Amino acid sequence: MRKRLAILLAVALMPLSGAVACGQAIEDRAREEVDKQVEKGKQRVNDEIDKGQKRIEDEVTNAQDRVSQGVDDAQKEAEKRAGGGQ
C-alpha cells in the first residue's frame, strides 16, 4: 500500500515539475524579448540624439557662415565709405 501511495504521489508531482520548468522557459523567453525591446529603444534614442547633434552642428555652421558673410559685407561697406570720402 505504501509503495502504491508513493507511486501515485510521484505521478501526481511530475506534471507540477514540468509546469515549473515550462513556466521558467516562458519567463526566460519573456525576459529576452523585453531585453531586446529595451535595446531597440536605446538604439532609437541614440539615433535621435545623433540626428539632433548633427542638426545643431549644421545650424552652428550656417550661423558662422552668415556671421562671416556679414563681417565681409561690413568691411566692404566700410572700405567703400572710406574710399569715397577721400
MODELLER restraints for C-alpha pairs under 7 A, 6 or more apart:
rsr = mdl.restraints
at = mdl.atoms
